Amino acid sequence: MSTFEYTWPYEKMMDDIYINECPFCKSGNVLTNMKQEDLELAKEGIKRLLVMPCCREKLVILKADDDYFWTEEKLRER
Ligand SMILES: [Zn+2]
C-alpha cells in the first residue's frame, strides 16, 4: 500500500498546510483547511478527510510523514 502512487507531497508553512499541486484540478499552491492537529493525527495513522478548497474534491489521507500524505486512492496514475 505504501507505494509512490499512493503518496502526495504537502508543504507546511508555519501552521498552514499547502499542497503544491492539487491532484484533481491541478491548481497550484493550494492552502488547505487542514489543521496542525489533523496533521498530527494523520501522522499517528488516523484517517483524515481533506476537502480541497479549490475543487471540493475529497482526499482521504490514511497517514502522513513530514513530506507526504499516504492516500486511499492512487493519485499518480490517472
Ligand atoms: Zn483542486
PDB file of the backbone (N, CA, C, O) and the ligand in Angstrom, with CONECT records:
HET     ZN  A 101       1
ATOM      1  N   MET A   1       0.820  -1.203   0.000  1.00  0.00           N
ATOM      2  CA  MET A   1       0.000   0.000   0.000  1.00  0.00           C
ATOM      3  C   MET A   1       0.865   1.268   0.000  1.00  0.00           C
ATOM      4  O   MET A   1       0.529   2.255  -0.655  1.00  0.00           O
ATOM      5  N   SER A   2       1.954   1.230   0.724  1.00  0.00           N
ATOM      6  CA  SER A   2       2.759   2.445   0.843  1.00  0.00           C
ATOM      7  C   SER A   2       3.688   2.617  -0.357  1.00  0.00           C
ATOM      8  O   SER A   2       4.906   2.729  -0.217  1.00  0.00           O
ATOM      9  N   THR A   3       3.081   2.633  -1.519  1.00  0.00           N
ATOM     10  CA  THR A   3       3.893   2.845  -2.704  1.00  0.00           C
ATOM     11  C   THR A   3       3.772   4.290  -3.152  1.00  0.00           C
ATOM     12  O   THR A   3       2.911   5.040  -2.694  1.00  0.00           O
ATOM     13  N   PHE A   4       4.654   4.651  -4.052  1.00  0.00           N
ATOM     14  CA  PHE A   4       4.731   6.027  -4.539  1.00  0.00           C
ATOM     15  C   PHE A   4       3.416   6.532  -5.140  1.00  0.00           C
ATOM     16  O   PHE A   4       3.069   7.705  -4.996  1.00  0.00           O
ATOM     17  N   GLU A   5       2.699   5.649  -5.806  1.00  0.00           N
ATOM     18  CA  GLU A   5       1.446   6.067  -6.454  1.00  0.00           C
ATOM     19  C   GLU A   5       0.405   6.550  -5.458  1.00  0.00           C
ATOM     20  O   GLU A   5      -0.506   7.299  -5.814  1.00  0.00           O
ATOM     21  N   TYR A   6       0.539   6.128  -4.233  1.00  0.00           N
ATOM     22  CA  TYR A   6      -0.450   6.487  -3.220  1.00  0.00           C
ATOM     23  C   TYR A   6      -0.020   7.661  -2.350  1.00  0.00           C
ATOM     24  O   TYR A   6      -0.645   7.948  -1.329  1.00  0.00           O
ATOM     25  N   THR A   7       1.039   8.332  -2.756  1.00  0.00           N
ATOM     26  CA  THR A   7       1.504   9.445  -1.924  1.00  0.00           C
ATOM     27  C   THR A   7       1.279  10.765  -2.638  1.00  0.00           C
ATOM     28  O   THR A   7       1.201  10.830  -3.865  1.00  0.00           O
ATOM     29  N   TRP A   8       1.178  11.808  -1.840  1.00  0.00           N
ATOM     30  CA  TRP A   8       1.075  13.132  -2.414  1.00  0.00           C
ATOM     31  C   TRP A   8       1.843  14.090  -1.502  1.00  0.00           C
ATOM     32  O   TRP A   8       1.638  14.077  -0.288  1.00  0.00           O
ATOM     33  N   PRO A   9       2.728  14.924  -2.070  1.00  0.00           N
ATOM     34  CA  PRO A   9       3.535  15.792  -1.216  1.00  0.00           C
ATOM     35  C   PRO A   9       2.744  16.998  -0.698  1.00  0.00           C
ATOM     36  O   PRO A   9       1.848  17.512  -1.366  1.00  0.00           O
ATOM     37  N   TYR A  10       3.095  17.416   0.475  1.00  0.00           N
ATOM     38  CA  TYR A  10       2.495  18.644   1.006  1.00  0.00           C
ATOM     39  C   TYR A  10       3.598  19.505   1.588  1.00  0.00           C
ATOM     40  O   TYR A  10       4.727  19.052   1.774  1.00  0.00           O
ATOM     41  N   GLU A  11       3.260  20.742   1.871  1.00  0.00           N
ATOM     42  CA  GLU A  11       4.220  21.628   2.499  1.00  0.00           C
ATOM     43  C   GLU A  11       3.603  22.347   3.670  1.00  0.00           C
ATOM     44  O   GLU A  11       2.447  22.769   3.638  1.00  0.00           O
ATOM     45  N   LYS A  12       4.410  22.475   4.708  1.00  0.00           N
ATOM     46  CA  LYS A  12       3.933  23.121   5.919  1.00  0.00           C
ATOM     47  C   LYS A  12       4.674  24.451   6.033  1.00  0.00           C
ATOM     48  O   LYS A  12       5.903  24.505   6.001  1.00  0.00           O
ATOM     49  N   MET A  13       3.885  25.527   6.169  1.00  0.00           N
ATOM     50  CA  MET A  13       4.489  26.834   6.379  1.00  0.00           C
ATOM     51  C   MET A  13       3.853  27.419   7.609  1.00  0.00           C
ATOM     52  O   MET A  13       2.660  27.724   7.611  1.00  0.00           O
ATOM     53  N   MET A  14       4.621  27.579   8.641  1.00  0.00           N
ATOM     54  CA  MET A  14       4.096  27.947   9.958  1.00  0.00           C
ATOM     55  C   MET A  14       3.029  26.910  10.317  1.00  0.00           C
ATOM     56  O   MET A  14       3.330  25.718  10.388  1.00  0.00           O
ATOM     57  N   ASP A  15       1.805  27.343  10.541  1.00  0.00           N
ATOM     58  CA  ASP A  15       0.753  26.396  10.885  1.00  0.00           C
ATOM     59  C   ASP A  15      -0.138  26.049   9.699  1.00  0.00           C
ATOM     60  O   ASP A  15      -1.134  25.341   9.841  1.00  0.00           O
ATOM     61  N   ASP A  16       0.232  26.555   8.535  1.00  0.00           N
ATOM     62  CA  ASP A  16      -0.593  26.306   7.357  1.00  0.00           C
ATOM     63  C   ASP A  16      -0.049  25.130   6.551  1.00  0.00           C
ATOM     64  O   ASP A  16       1.160  24.921   6.449  1.00  0.00           O
ATOM     65  N   ILE A  17      -0.968  24.384   5.993  1.00  0.00           N
ATOM     66  CA  ILE A  17      -0.578  23.241   5.179  1.00  0.00           C
ATOM     67  C   ILE A  17      -1.001  23.500   3.740  1.00  0.00           C
ATOM     68  O   ILE A  17      -2.175  23.711   3.434  1.00  0.00           O
ATOM     69  N   TYR A  18      -0.006  23.477   2.878  1.00  0.00           N
ATOM     70  CA  TYR A  18      -0.217  23.751   1.462  1.00  0.00           C
ATOM     71  C   TYR A  18       0.006  22.490   0.652  1.00  0.00           C
ATOM     72  O   TYR A  18       0.779  21.611   1.031  1.00  0.00           O
ATOM     73  N   ILE A  19      -0.691  22.422  -0.475  1.00  0.00           N
ATOM     74  CA  ILE A  19      -0.424  21.373  -1.452  1.00  0.00           C
ATOM     75  C   ILE A  19       0.056  22.068  -2.719  1.00  0.00           C
ATOM     76  O   ILE A  19      -0.616  22.947  -3.259  1.00  0.00           O
ATOM     77  N   ASN A  20       1.207  21.665  -3.172  1.00  0.00           N
ATOM     78  CA  ASN A  20       1.836  22.318  -4.327  1.00  0.00           C
ATOM     79  C   ASN A  20       0.986  22.247  -5.582  1.00  0.00           C
ATOM     80  O   ASN A  20       0.860  23.220  -6.326  1.00  0.00           O
ATOM     81  N   GLU A  21       0.406  21.071  -5.801  1.00  0.00           N
ATOM     82  CA  GLU A  21      -0.471  20.941  -6.963  1.00  0.00           C
ATOM     83  C   GLU A  21      -1.608  20.009  -6.605  1.00  0.00           C
ATOM     84  O   GLU A  21      -1.390  18.872  -6.188  1.00  0.00           O
ATOM     85  N   CYS A  22      -2.828  20.503  -6.771  1.00  0.00           N
ATOM     86  CA  CYS A  22      -3.999  19.679  -6.469  1.00  0.00           C
ATOM     87  C   CYS A  22      -4.003  18.466  -7.392  1.00  0.00           C
ATOM     88  O   CYS A  22      -3.869  18.619  -8.606  1.00  0.00           O
ATOM     89  N   PRO A  23      -4.157  17.249  -6.831  1.00  0.00           N
ATOM     90  CA  PRO A  23      -4.156  16.050  -7.676  1.00  0.00           C
ATOM     91  C   PRO A  23      -5.394  15.949  -8.555  1.00  0.00           C
ATOM     92  O   PRO A  23      -5.418  15.161  -9.500  1.00  0.00           O
ATOM     93  N   PHE A  24      -6.405  16.723  -8.261  1.00  0.00           N
ATOM     94  CA  PHE A  24      -7.671  16.619  -9.005  1.00  0.00           C
ATOM     95  C   PHE A  24      -7.805  17.686 -10.085  1.00  0.00           C
ATOM     96  O   PHE A  24      -8.088  17.371 -11.241  1.00  0.00           O
ATOM     97  N   CYS A  25      -7.601  18.950  -9.709  1.00  0.00           N
ATOM     98  CA  CYS A  25      -7.839  20.018 -10.685  1.00  0.00           C
ATOM     99  C   CYS A  25      -6.553  20.730 -11.081  1.00  0.00           C
ATOM    100  O   CYS A  25      -6.575  21.651 -11.898  1.00  0.00           O
ATOM    101  N   LYS A  26      -5.430  20.303 -10.500  1.00  0.00           N
ATOM    102  CA  LYS A  26      -4.101  20.832 -10.839  1.00  0.00           C
ATOM    103  C   LYS A  26      -3.876  22.294 -10.416  1.00  0.00           C
ATOM    104  O   LYS A  26      -2.930  22.932 -10.877  1.00  0.00           O
ATOM    105  N   SER A  27      -4.726  22.810  -9.558  1.00  0.00           N
ATOM    106  CA  SER A  27      -4.476  24.149  -9.017  1.00  0.00           C
ATOM    107  C   SER A  27      -3.144  24.146  -8.285  1.00  0.00           C
ATOM    108  O   SER A  27      -2.755  23.146  -7.681  1.00  0.00           O
ATOM    109  N   GLY A  28      -2.452  25.273  -8.346  1.00  0.00           N
ATOM    110  CA  GLY A  28      -1.154  25.359  -7.709  1.00  0.00           C
ATOM    111  C   GLY A  28      -1.209  26.034  -6.352  1.00  0.00           C
ATOM    112  O   GLY A  28      -2.035  26.911  -6.101  1.00  0.00           O
ATOM    113  N   ASN A  29      -0.293  25.593  -5.472  1.00  0.00           N
ATOM    114  CA  ASN A  29      -0.109  26.234  -4.172  1.00  0.00           C
ATOM    115  C   ASN A  29      -1.423  26.422  -3.414  1.00  0.00           C
ATOM    116  O   ASN A  29      -1.797  27.542  -3.064  1.00  0.00           O
ATOM    117  N   VAL A  30      -2.105  25.327  -3.170  1.00  0.00           N
ATOM    118  CA  VAL A  30      -3.424  25.370  -2.541  1.00  0.00           C
ATOM    119  C   VAL A  30      -3.282  25.357  -1.022  1.00  0.00           C
ATOM    120  O   VAL A  30      -2.682  24.450  -0.445  1.00  0.00           O
ATOM    121  N   LEU A  31      -3.840  26.369  -0.396  1.00  0.00           N
ATOM    122  CA  LEU A  31      -3.873  26.410   1.065  1.00  0.00           C
ATOM    123  C   LEU A  31      -5.046  25.562   1.529  1.00  0.00           C
ATOM    124  O   LEU A  31      -6.197  25.853   1.205  1.00  0.00           O
ATOM    125  N   THR A  32      -4.752  24.510   2.288  1.00  0.00           N
ATOM    126  CA  THR A  32      -5.809  23.612   2.744  1.00  0.00           C
ATOM    127  C   THR A  32      -6.375  24.113   4.072  1.00  0.00           C
ATOM    128  O   THR A  32      -5.800  24.984   4.725  1.00  0.00           O
ATOM    129  N   ASN A  33      -7.503  23.547   4.447  1.00  0.00           N
ATOM    130  CA  ASN A  33      -8.069  23.896   5.750  1.00  0.00           C
ATOM    131  C   ASN A  33      -7.619  22.906   6.824  1.00  0.00           C
ATOM    132  O   ASN A  33      -8.189  22.852   7.914  1.00  0.00           O
ATOM    133  N   MET A  34      -6.606  22.139   6.504  1.00  0.00           N
ATOM    134  CA  MET A  34      -6.114  21.148   7.450  1.00  0.00           C
ATOM    135  C   MET A  34      -5.396  21.838   8.612  1.00  0.00           C
ATOM    136  O   MET A  34      -4.584  22.743   8.417  1.00  0.00           O
ATOM    137  N   LYS A  35      -5.712  21.393   9.796  1.00  0.00           N
ATOM    138  CA  LYS A  35      -5.108  21.976  10.991  1.00  0.00           C
ATOM    139  C   LYS A  35      -3.903  21.146  11.444  1.00  0.00           C
ATOM    140  O   LYS A  35      -3.753  19.977  11.088  1.00  0.00           O
ATOM    141  N   GLN A  36      -3.081  21.774  12.214  1.00  0.00           N
ATOM    142  CA  GLN A  36      -1.927  21.106  12.807  1.00  0.00           C
ATOM    143  C   GLN A  36      -2.344  19.815  13.534  1.00  0.00           C
ATOM    144  O   GLN A  36      -1.659  18.796  13.442  1.00  0.00           O
ATOM    145  N   GLU A  37      -3.478  19.871  14.258  1.00  0.00           N
ATOM    146  CA  GLU A  37      -3.963  18.685  14.996  1.00  0.00           C
ATOM    147  C   GLU A  37      -4.290  17.557  14.027  1.00  0.00           C
ATOM    148  O   GLU A  37      -4.009  16.390  14.301  1.00  0.00           O
ATOM    149  N   ASP A  38      -4.893  17.920  12.876  1.00  0.00           N
ATOM    150  CA  ASP A  38      -5.217  16.896  11.881  1.00  0.00           C
ATOM    151  C   ASP A  38      -3.959  16.231  11.358  1.00  0.00           C
ATOM    152  O   ASP A  38      -3.912  15.014  11.176  1.00  0.00           O
ATOM    153  N   LEU A  39      -2.940  17.045  11.119  1.00  0.00           N
ATOM    154  CA  LEU A  39      -1.674  16.513  10.627  1.00  0.00           C
ATOM    155  C   LEU A  39      -1.057  15.561  11.655  1.00  0.00           C
ATOM    156  O   LEU A  39      -0.559  14.490  11.308  1.00  0.00           O
ATOM    157  N   GLU A  40      -1.099  15.968  12.914  1.00  0.00           N
ATOM    158  CA  GLU A  40      -0.548  15.105  13.970  1.00  0.00           C
ATOM    159  C   GLU A  40      -1.306  13.779  14.037  1.00  0.00           C
ATOM    160  O   GLU A  40      -0.698  12.723  14.211  1.00  0.00           O
ATOM    161  N   LEU A  41      -2.624  13.833  13.900  1.00  0.00           N
ATOM    162  CA  LEU A  41      -3.435  12.609  13.912  1.00  0.00           C
ATOM    163  C   LEU A  41      -3.100  11.734  12.706  1.00  0.00           C
ATOM    164  O   LEU A  41      -2.979  10.515  12.819  1.00  0.00           O
ATOM    165  N   ALA A  42      -2.952  12.378  11.556  1.00  0.00           N
ATOM    166  CA  ALA A  42      -2.597  11.630  10.343  1.00  0.00           C
ATOM    167  C   ALA A  42      -1.244  10.938  10.523  1.00  0.00           C
ATOM    168  O   ALA A  42      -1.048   9.806  10.083  1.00  0.00           O
ATOM    169  N   LYS A  43      -0.328  11.631  11.170  1.00  0.00           N
ATOM    170  CA  LYS A  43       0.990  11.029  11.408  1.00  0.00           C
ATOM    171  C   LYS A  43       0.911   9.832  12.338  1.00  0.00           C
ATOM    172  O   LYS A  43       1.786   8.967  12.322  1.00  0.00           O
ATOM    173  N   GLU A  44      -0.144   9.784  13.152  1.00  0.00           N
ATOM    174  CA  GLU A  44      -0.357   8.623  14.023  1.00  0.00           C
ATOM    175  C   GLU A  44      -1.142   7.530  13.314  1.00  0.00           C
ATOM    176  O   GLU A  44      -1.451   6.494  13.902  1.00  0.00           O
ATOM    177  N   GLY A  45      -1.462   7.769  12.043  1.00  0.00           N
ATOM    178  CA  GLY A  45      -2.165   6.755  11.263  1.00  0.00           C
ATOM    179  C   GLY A  45      -3.664   6.815  11.404  1.00  0.00           C
ATOM    180  O   GLY A  45      -4.354   5.837  11.115  1.00  0.00           O
ATOM    181  N   ILE A  46      -4.184   7.953  11.845  1.00  0.00           N
ATOM    182  CA  ILE A  46      -5.632   8.126  11.961  1.00  0.00           C
ATOM    183  C   ILE A  46      -6.136   8.820  10.693  1.00  0.00           C
ATOM    184  O   ILE A  46      -5.687   9.905  10.322  1.00  0.00           O
ATOM    185  N   LYS A  47      -7.078   8.149  10.055  1.00  0.00           N
ATOM    186  CA  LYS A  47      -7.587   8.605   8.764  1.00  0.00           C
ATOM    187  C   LYS A  47      -8.185  10.010   8.844  1.00  0.00           C
ATOM    188  O   LYS A  47      -8.979  10.303   9.738  1.00  0.00           O
ATOM    189  N   ARG A  48      -7.803  10.864   7.914  1.00  0.00           N
ATOM    190  CA  ARG A  48      -8.357  12.225   7.849  1.00  0.00           C
ATOM    191  C   ARG A  48      -8.939  12.451   6.462  1.00  0.00           C
ATOM    192  O   ARG A  48      -8.429  11.948   5.461  1.00  0.00           O
ATOM    193  N   LEU A  49     -10.005  13.212   6.430  1.00  0.00           N
ATOM    194  CA  LEU A  49     -10.597  13.579   5.154  1.00  0.00           C
ATOM    195  C   LEU A  49     -10.257  15.032   4.876  1.00  0.00           C
ATOM    196  O   LEU A  49     -10.553  15.917   5.679  1.00  0.00           O
ATOM    197  N   LEU A  50      -9.634  15.266   3.736  1.00  0.00           N
ATOM    198  CA  LEU A  50      -9.288  16.629   3.350  1.00  0.00           C
ATOM    199  C   LEU A  50     -10.118  17.015   2.133  1.00  0.00           C
ATOM    200  O   LEU A  50     -10.033  16.386   1.078  1.00  0.00           O
ATOM    201  N   VAL A  51     -10.917  18.053   2.299  1.00  0.00           N
ATOM    202  CA  VAL A  51     -11.685  18.564   1.163  1.00  0.00           C
ATOM    203  C   VAL A  51     -10.867  19.682   0.544  1.00  0.00           C
ATOM    204  O   VAL A  51     -10.571  20.681   1.198  1.00  0.00           O
ATOM    205  N   MET A  52     -10.508  19.511  -0.703  1.00  0.00           N
ATOM    206  CA  MET A  52      -9.693  20.510  -1.379  1.00  0.00           C
ATOM    207  C   MET A  52     -10.518  21.782  -1.580  1.00  0.00           C
ATOM    208  O   MET A  52     -11.612  21.721  -2.140  1.00  0.00           O
ATOM    209  N   PRO A  53     -10.011  22.929  -1.132  1.00  0.00           N
ATOM    210  CA  PRO A  53     -10.795  24.166  -1.260  1.00  0.00           C
ATOM    211  C   PRO A  53     -10.940  24.628  -2.714  1.00  0.00           C
ATOM    212  O   PRO A  53     -11.857  25.382  -3.040  1.00  0.00           O
ATOM    213  N   CYS A  54     -10.039  24.176  -3.579  1.00  0.00           N
ATOM    214  CA  CYS A  54     -10.068  24.611  -4.981  1.00  0.00           C
ATOM    215  C   CYS A  54     -11.204  23.974  -5.765  1.00  0.00           C
ATOM    216  O   CYS A  54     -11.840  24.643  -6.580  1.00  0.00           O
ATOM    217  N   CYS A  55     -11.472  22.682  -5.533  1.00  0.00           N
ATOM    218  CA  CYS A  55     -12.443  21.984  -6.374  1.00  0.00           C
ATOM    219  C   CYS A  55     -13.404  21.106  -5.581  1.00  0.00           C
ATOM    220  O   CYS A  55     -14.214  20.385  -6.163  1.00  0.00           O
ATOM    221  N   ARG A  56     -13.317  21.166  -4.252  1.00  0.00           N
ATOM    222  CA  ARG A  56     -14.183  20.393  -3.349  1.00  0.00           C
ATOM    223  C   ARG A  56     -14.006  18.886  -3.502  1.00  0.00           C
ATOM    224  O   ARG A  56     -14.830  18.125  -2.995  1.00  0.00           O
ATOM    225  N   GLU A  57     -12.979  18.443  -4.170  1.00  0.00           N
ATOM    226  CA  GLU A  57     -12.718  17.011  -4.251  1.00  0.00           C
ATOM    227  C   GLU A  57     -12.191  16.543  -2.898  1.00  0.00           C
ATOM    228  O   GLU A  57     -11.558  17.300  -2.162  1.00  0.00           O
ATOM    229  N   LYS A  58     -12.466  15.287  -2.592  1.00  0.00           N
ATOM    230  CA  LYS A  58     -12.084  14.766  -1.285  1.00  0.00           C
ATOM    231  C   LYS A  58     -10.855  13.877  -1.386  1.00  0.00           C
ATOM    232  O   LYS A  58     -10.761  12.975  -2.219  1.00  0.00           O
ATOM    233  N   LEU A  59      -9.925  14.175  -0.500  1.00  0.00           N
ATOM    234  CA  LEU A  59      -8.698  13.395  -0.430  1.00  0.00           C
ATOM    235  C   LEU A  59      -8.721  12.648   0.907  1.00  0.00           C
ATOM    236  O   LEU A  59      -8.761  13.265   1.972  1.00  0.00           O
ATOM    237  N   VAL A  60      -8.696  11.333   0.839  1.00  0.00           N
ATOM    238  CA  VAL A  60      -8.684  10.538   2.059  1.00  0.00           C
ATOM    239  C   VAL A  60      -7.233  10.236   2.414  1.00  0.00           C
ATOM    240  O   VAL A  60      -6.520   9.553   1.678  1.00  0.00           O
ATOM    241  N   ILE A  61      -6.822  10.759   3.550  1.00  0.00           N
ATOM    242  CA  ILE A  61      -5.440  10.603   3.993  1.00  0.00           C
ATOM    243  C   ILE A  61      -5.377   9.504   5.040  1.00  0.00           C
ATOM    244  O   ILE A  61      -5.988   9.595   6.105  1.00  0.00           O
ATOM    245  N   LEU A  62      -4.627   8.469   4.712  1.00  0.00           N
ATOM    246  CA  LEU A  62      -4.529   7.332   5.632  1.00  0.00           C
ATOM    247  C   LEU A  62      -3.436   7.544   6.662  1.00  0.00           C
ATOM    248  O   LEU A  62      -3.580   7.169   7.826  1.00  0.00           O
ATOM    249  N   LYS A  63      -2.351   8.144   6.227  1.00  0.00           N
ATOM    250  CA  LYS A  63      -1.306   8.541   7.156  1.00  0.00           C
ATOM    251  C   LYS A  63      -0.420   9.599   6.512  1.00  0.00           C
ATOM    252  O   LYS A  63      -0.543   9.895   5.323  1.00  0.00           O
ATOM    253  N   ALA A  64       0.468  10.157   7.310  1.00  0.00           N
ATOM    254  CA  ALA A  64       1.330  11.221   6.816  1.00  0.00           C
ATOM    255  C   ALA A  64       2.711  11.077   7.430  1.00  0.00           C
ATOM    256  O   ALA A  64       2.879  10.549   8.530  1.00  0.00           O
ATOM    257  N   ASP A  65       3.699  11.565   6.680  1.00  0.00           N
ATOM    258  CA  ASP A  65       5.006  11.753   7.300  1.00  0.00           C
ATOM    259  C   ASP A  65       5.334  13.237   7.178  1.00  0.00           C
ATOM    260  O   ASP A  65       4.425  14.050   7.002  1.00  0.00           O
ATOM    261  N   ASP A  66       6.579  13.602   7.264  1.00  0.00           N
ATOM    262  CA  ASP A  66       6.915  15.031   7.257  1.00  0.00           C
ATOM    263  C   ASP A  66       6.787  15.680   5.880  1.00  0.00           C
ATOM    264  O   ASP A  66       6.773  16.906   5.772  1.00  0.00           O
ATOM    265  N   ASP A  67       6.695  14.878   4.846  1.00  0.00           N
ATOM    266  CA  ASP A  67       6.640  15.428   3.486  1.00  0.00           C
ATOM    267  C   ASP A  67       5.446  14.953   2.664  1.00  0.00           C
ATOM    268  O   ASP A  67       5.010  15.637   1.738  1.00  0.00           O
ATOM    269  N   TYR A  68       4.921  13.782   3.008  1.00  0.00           N
ATOM    270  CA  TYR A  68       3.911  13.157   2.158  1.00  0.00           C
ATOM    271  C   TYR A  68       2.673  12.726   2.921  1.00  0.00           C
ATOM    272  O   TYR A  68       2.722  12.389   4.104  1.00  0.00           O
ATOM    273  N   PHE A  69       1.558  12.749   2.197  1.00  0.00           N
ATOM    274  CA  PHE A  69       0.338  12.086   2.652  1.00  0.00           C
ATOM    275  C   PHE A  69       0.272  10.746   1.955  1.00  0.00           C
ATOM    276  O   PHE A  69       0.603  10.639   0.774  1.00  0.00           O
ATOM    277  N   TRP A  70      -0.153   9.722   2.677  1.00  0.00           N
ATOM    278  CA  TRP A  70      -0.470   8.440   2.053  1.00  0.00           C
ATOM    279  C   TRP A  70      -1.968   8.417   1.871  1.00  0.00           C
ATOM    280  O   TRP A  70      -2.727   8.577   2.827  1.00  0.00           O
ATOM    281  N   THR A  71      -2.392   8.214   0.623  1.00  0.00           N
ATOM    282  CA  THR A  71      -3.801   8.366   0.318  1.00  0.00           C
ATOM    283  C   THR A  71      -4.452   7.039  -0.016  1.00  0.00           C
ATOM    284  O   THR A  71      -3.783   6.043  -0.290  1.00  0.00           O
ATOM    285  N   GLU A  72      -5.794   7.054   0.015  1.00  0.00           N
ATOM    286  CA  GLU A  72      -6.553   5.853  -0.252  1.00  0.00           C
ATOM    287  C   GLU A  72      -6.606   5.549  -1.750  1.00  0.00           C
ATOM    288  O   GLU A  72      -6.625   4.393  -2.173  1.00  0.00           O
ATOM    289  N   GLU A  73      -6.629   6.612  -2.525  1.00  0.00           N
ATOM    290  CA  GLU A  73      -6.696   6.467  -3.973  1.00  0.00           C
ATOM    291  C   GLU A  73      -5.306   6.532  -4.579  1.00  0.00           C
ATOM    292  O   GLU A  73      -4.397   7.162  -4.037  1.00  0.00           O
ATOM    293  N   LYS A  74      -5.166   5.882  -5.691  1.00  0.00           N
ATOM    294  CA  LYS A  74      -3.939   6.008  -6.459  1.00  0.00           C
ATOM    295  C   LYS A  74      -4.027   7.337  -7.210  1.00  0.00           C
ATOM    296  O   LYS A  74      -4.877   7.502  -8.084  1.00  0.00           O
ATOM    297  N   LEU A  75      -3.156   8.277  -6.872  1.00  0.00           N
ATOM    298  CA  LEU A  75      -3.299   9.622  -7.432  1.00  0.00           C
ATOM    299  C   LEU A  75      -2.435   9.863  -8.653  1.00  0.00           C
ATOM    300  O   LEU A  75      -2.729  10.748  -9.457  1.00  0.00           O
ATOM    301  N   ARG A  76      -1.385   9.094  -8.801  1.00  0.00           N
ATOM    302  CA  ARG A  76      -0.423   9.399  -9.856  1.00  0.00           C
ATOM    303  C   ARG A  76      -0.695   8.721 -11.176  1.00  0.00           C
ATOM    304  O   ARG A  76      -0.030   9.005 -12.172  1.00  0.00           O
ATOM    305  N   GLU A  77      -1.658   7.835 -11.194  1.00  0.00           N
ATOM    306  CA  GLU A  77      -1.931   7.119 -12.449  1.00  0.00           C
ATOM    307  C   GLU A  77      -3.376   7.396 -12.828  1.00  0.00           C
ATOM    308  O   GLU A  77      -4.246   6.545 -12.642  1.00  0.00           O
ATOM    309  N   ARG A  78      -3.625   8.560 -13.348  1.00  0.00           N
ATOM    310  CA  ARG A  78      -5.000   8.949 -13.642  1.00  0.00           C
ATOM    311  C   ARG A  78      -5.178   9.218 -15.126  1.00  0.00           C
ATOM    312  O   ARG A  78      -6.277   9.559 -15.564  1.00  0.00           O
TER     313      ARG A  78
HETATM  314 ZN    ZN A 101      -8.435  21.076  -6.747  1.00  0.00          ZN2+
END
